[in-house]
Amino acid sequence: MSQNHQDVIRLLQVTDCHLGAESGEDLLGMDTDEGFHDVMTLLQQRETAIDLLVASGDIANKGQQNSYHRFLDLIQQYVQVPMAWLPGNHDLPSLMQSIGAGRIQSDVVQLDAWQIILLDSSVLGSEGGSLSEAELQRLENLLASSDKHNLIFVHHQPVPVGSAWVDTYVIDNAERLFAVLDRFDHVRAIVFGHVHQDFEAERNGVRFYATPSTCIQFKPGQEDFAVDRQMPGYRWFDLHADGSFATAVERIPEKDYGIDYDSAGY
């Protein structure tokens, strides 16, 4: 894959797009297509060379086939870049696998000195996340068989983000994940979606990052469901050959989407 600089890989993350099967579907009053278009416009304006675009789940709002076709078509309107995706709790993994076969990576991507691992934490019929024994074994095998720096993407949060209501949906066997990670010293970061907000933490030298949704945002630090007035956005990473990296969130300018900020849930 191409690289923007000799030793730097530019990776972008979009997450929690909640696209409908047709245009015009809304979430708490917000047209999810509108937010997605705005984020992709910003991304197109700011990013000149992209090595990989990762979509980290809840691509569809109801797991409908046309939502995934629409997502890929909309992406193509803005950028033509290598892509990877993984399912969230609103997605249907089997559909994503069949639609993405041969063109969208869904398990692992090798980028020079880096290995990008995609994990499936979705549980059919559940809002919460869990990692199957097969996924945990796959992760362990990938980490054991490569000495590359590792960046891991998953949908659900492996660590609490500080909002009681959304932390009920934390990966329920995260201790099994940590048992694997603690055996290796070349995991640099774990990146996730699901929580619709920016978040950073660290555990045993591994960084944890959450990324804003391309639609509505959840207010941080809340006991009960609350919608934030922060704008949609995406996250970028600059991955260096020595294992160091830089990352930040980019948000669209202030805009009125007609969101119901008083909603008690969705």
Secondary structure, 3 states (H helix, E strand, C coil): CCCCCCCEEEEEEECCCCECCCCCCEECCEEHHHHHHHHHHHHHHHCCCCCEEEECCCCECCCCHHHHHHHHHHHHHHCCCCEEECCCCCCCHHHHHHHHCCCCECCEEEECCEEEEECCCCCCCCCCCCCCHHHHHHHHHHHHCCCCEEEEEECCCCCCCCCHHHHCCCCCCHHHHHHHHCCCCCEEEEEECCCCCCEEEEECCEEEEECCCCCCEECCCCCCCCEECCCCEEEEEEEECCCCEEEEEEECCCCCCCCCCCCCCC
